Amino acid sequence: MKIIYFLVSILALASSLAFAYDPSPLQDFCVAIKDPKDGVFVNGKFCKDPALVKAEDFFKHVEAGNASNALGSQVTPVTVDQLFGLNTLGISLARVDFAPKGLNPPHIHPRGTEILIVLEGTLYVGFVTSNQDNNRLFTKVLNKGDVFVFPIGLIHFQLNVGYGNAVAIAGLSSQNPGVITVANALFKSDPLISDEVLTKAFQVDKSIIDYLQKQSWYDNN
């Protein structure tokens, strides 16, 4: 009998180790429901009947983005929301078009690492490490054909430092990597973050925070 108890204990331990983690989230949150018929997402999207799948489900044409805006850049994402065939495959991409001196501002992908290749032009790119690594800045000037990686969850940016337009393609390690533009999140949250929090965080006067919150922050994603 002791041997049986021992084997059961081993199996229980092995089972707990095998299942002691959660799958990576594919949206910002997933509120639990008691009845599945009321659900919208299953950590991603519900799946189409395989018998009804067509080649068009895996195809999308991407046009050049219009970079005539305050930032001088335009991101055209191709995630599961634009290309349903990406569902459950764990990848996506984006085309980034830059006007001269255009900027893809500091932002974060909370659910994906990004690998970027320059198709045209010259970009100054970089990312900042976490507090535990003393917020080190890694930068590089990229030319046509150059590739750079931005690790998951780290603040990063791209600036066109050439004299003409620039184009890059970014691959991402999630079907829905998400985007948090730092300036928008801090100064255009809904509702606004309190002045007391931001003035203490940035060690500036309230008038500066009020000024920043009144700006028309452009989001090109």
C-alpha positions as CSV (number, residue, x, y, z in Angstrom):
1,M,0.0,0.0,0.0
2,K,2.9,2.4,0.8
3,I,4.3,1.8,-2.6
4,I,1.0,2.7,-4.2
5,Y,0.8,6.0,-2.2
6,F,4.4,6.7,-3.2
7,L,3.7,6.2,-6.9
8,V,0.5,8.3,-6.7
9,S,2.5,11.1,-5.0
10,I,5.2,11.0,-7.7
11,L,2.6,11.2,-10.5
12,A,0.8,14.1,-8.7
13,L,4.1,15.9,-8.4
14,A,5.0,15.3,-12.0
15,S,1.6,16.5,-13.2
16,S,1.9,19.7,-11.1
17,L,5.3,20.4,-12.6
18,A,4.0,19.8,-16.1
19,F,1.1,22.1,-15.8
20,A,2.5,24.8,-13.4
21,Y,2.5,27.6,-15.9
22,D,0.0,29.7,-17.8
23,P,0.0,30.2,-21.6
24,S,1.3,33.6,-22.8
25,P,-1.6,36.1,-23.1
26,L,-2.6,37.2,-26.6
27,Q,-4.6,40.3,-25.5
28,D,-4.3,42.8,-22.6
29,F,-6.6,40.8,-20.4
30,C,-9.0,37.8,-20.5
31,V,-11.8,38.0,-17.9
32,A,-13.0,34.6,-16.9
33,I,-16.7,33.6,-17.6
34,K,-18.8,30.7,-16.3
35,D,-20.5,30.0,-19.6
36,P,-18.3,29.6,-22.7
37,K,-21.2,30.7,-25.0
38,D,-20.8,34.2,-23.6
39,G,-17.1,34.3,-24.6
40,V,-15.5,36.3,-27.3
41,F,-11.8,35.3,-27.1
42,V,-10.0,32.0,-26.2
43,N,-6.6,33.6,-25.5
44,G,-6.7,34.7,-29.1
45,K,-9.6,34.0,-31.6
46,F,-12.1,31.2,-32.1
47,C,-11.1,29.0,-35.0
48,K,-12.8,28.7,-38.4
49,D,-14.0,25.3,-39.5
50,P,-11.0,23.8,-41.3
51,A,-13.2,22.6,-44.1
52,L,-14.1,26.2,-44.9
53,V,-10.6,27.6,-44.9
54,K,-9.4,29.1,-48.2
55,A,-6.0,30.4,-49.5
56,E,-7.4,34.0,-49.0
57,D,-7.4,33.4,-45.2
58,F,-3.6,33.4,-45.4
59,F,-3.1,36.3,-47.8
60,K,-3.0,40.1,-47.4
61,H,-1.6,42.9,-49.7
62,V,0.2,45.7,-47.8
63,E,0.4,49.2,-49.3
64,A,3.0,51.8,-48.4
65,G,1.9,53.9,-45.4
66,N,1.2,57.6,-45.4
67,A,4.0,59.2,-43.3
68,S,2.6,62.8,-43.7
69,N,1.8,63.3,-40.1
70,A,3.3,64.9,-37.0
71,L,5.8,62.0,-36.4
72,G,6.7,61.6,-40.1
73,S,6.1,57.8,-39.9
74,Q,3.4,55.3,-40.4
75,V,3.2,51.7,-39.1
76,T,1.0,49.3,-41.0
77,P,0.5,46.2,-38.8
78,V,-0.2,42.7,-40.1
79,T,-1.4,40.9,-36.9
80,V,-4.1,38.4,-36.4
81,D,-6.6,41.2,-36.5
82,Q,-5.7,42.0,-40.2
83,L,-4.8,38.5,-41.3
84,F,-6.9,35.8,-39.7
85,G,-4.6,33.0,-40.9
86,L,-2.0,34.1,-38.3
87,N,-4.2,32.8,-35.4
88,T,-2.3,30.4,-33.1
89,L,0.9,30.7,-35.2
90,G,2.7,33.1,-32.9
91,I,4.1,35.5,-35.5
92,S,3.1,38.8,-37.2
93,L,4.8,41.7,-38.9
94,A,4.5,45.4,-39.6
95,R,5.6,47.7,-42.4
96,V,7.1,51.0,-41.2
97,D,7.3,54.0,-43.6
98,F,9.3,57.0,-42.7
99,A,9.4,60.5,-44.2
100,P,12.8,62.3,-44.0
101,K,13.6,62.8,-40.2
102,G,10.5,60.7,-39.4
103,L,10.3,59.0,-36.0
104,N,8.7,55.8,-34.8
105,P,8.5,57.0,-31.2
106,P,9.6,55.2,-28.1
107,H,7.2,52.3,-27.6
108,I,6.9,48.8,-26.2
109,H,5.5,45.5,-27.5
110,P,4.4,43.7,-24.3
111,R,3.9,40.4,-26.0
112,G,6.6,40.1,-28.6
113,T,10.2,40.4,-29.6
114,E,10.8,42.5,-32.8
115,I,13.3,41.9,-35.5
116,L,13.6,44.7,-38.0
117,I,15.2,44.8,-41.5
118,V,15.7,48.1,-43.4
119,L,14.5,47.9,-47.0
120,E,15.3,51.5,-48.0
121,G,17.1,54.5,-46.3
122,T,19.1,54.9,-43.1
123,L,17.6,54.5,-39.6
124,Y,19.0,55.3,-36.1
125,V,17.5,52.6,-33.8
126,G,17.8,51.7,-30.2
127,F,16.4,50.1,-27.1
128,V,16.7,50.6,-23.4
129,T,17.3,47.8,-20.9
130,S,15.4,47.2,-17.7
131,N,16.1,48.9,-14.3
132,Q,17.9,45.8,-13.2
133,D,20.4,46.4,-16.0
134,N,20.7,50.1,-15.2
135,N,18.6,51.2,-18.2
136,R,21.5,50.9,-20.7
137,L,20.9,52.2,-24.2
138,F,21.8,50.1,-27.2
139,T,21.8,52.0,-30.5
140,K,22.9,51.4,-34.1
141,V,22.7,53.1,-37.4
142,L,21.1,50.8,-40.0
143,N,21.4,50.9,-43.7
144,K,19.6,49.0,-46.4
145,G,19.8,45.3,-45.7
146,D,20.7,45.7,-42.0
147,V,18.9,43.8,-39.3
148,F,18.4,44.7,-35.6
149,V,16.5,42.9,-32.8
150,F,14.5,44.6,-30.0
151,P,13.9,42.2,-27.1
152,I,10.4,41.7,-25.8
153,G,8.9,44.3,-23.5
154,L,11.8,46.8,-23.8
155,I,11.3,50.5,-24.9
156,H,12.6,51.0,-28.4
157,F,12.5,53.5,-31.3
158,Q,13.5,54.1,-34.9
159,L,14.5,57.5,-36.4
160,N,15.1,58.2,-40.1
161,V,18.5,60.0,-40.2
162,G,18.8,59.9,-44.0
163,Y,17.8,62.6,-46.5
164,G,15.1,60.6,-48.2
165,N,12.2,58.3,-47.3
166,A,12.9,55.0,-45.5
167,V,11.1,51.7,-45.3
168,A,11.5,48.8,-42.8
169,I,9.8,45.5,-42.1
170,A,9.4,44.3,-38.5
171,G,8.8,40.7,-37.7
172,L,7.2,40.0,-34.3
173,S,7.1,36.8,-32.2
174,S,3.4,37.0,-31.4
175,Q,0.2,37.0,-33.5
176,N,-0.9,40.0,-31.4
177,P,2.2,41.7,-29.9
178,G,0.5,44.8,-28.7
179,V,1.9,48.4,-28.7
180,I,2.3,50.8,-25.9
181,T,3.5,54.2,-27.1
182,V,5.2,55.7,-24.0
183,A,4.2,59.3,-24.4
184,N,0.6,58.4,-25.2
185,A,0.3,56.1,-22.2
186,L,1.7,58.6,-19.8
187,F,0.1,61.8,-21.0
188,K,-3.0,60.7,-22.8
189,S,-4.4,57.9,-20.7
190,D,-8.1,57.7,-20.2
191,P,-8.7,59.0,-17.6
192,L,-5.6,61.0,-17.2
193,I,-2.9,60.0,-14.6
194,S,-3.1,62.4,-11.7
195,D,-0.7,65.4,-11.7
196,E,0.5,64.3,-8.3
197,V,1.8,61.0,-9.6
198,L,3.4,62.5,-12.7
199,T,5.0,65.6,-11.1
200,K,6.6,63.4,-8.5
201,A,7.7,60.7,-11.0
202,F,9.3,63.2,-13.3
203,Q,10.3,65.7,-10.6
204,V,8.9,68.7,-12.6
205,D,6.3,71.4,-11.9
206,K,2.6,70.8,-12.4
207,S,2.5,73.3,-15.2
208,I,4.8,71.1,-17.3
209,I,2.7,68.1,-16.8
210,D,-0.5,70.1,-17.7
211,Y,1.2,71.3,-20.9
212,L,2.2,67.8,-21.9
213,Q,-1.3,66.4,-21.2
214,K,-2.8,69.1,-23.5
215,Q,-0.6,68.2,-26.5
216,S,-2.1,66.3,-29.4
217,W,0.0,63.2,-29.2
218,Y,-0.1,61.4,-32.5
219,D,-0.3,57.6,-32.5
220,N,1.0,56.1,-35.8
221,N,0.3,52.5,-34.9
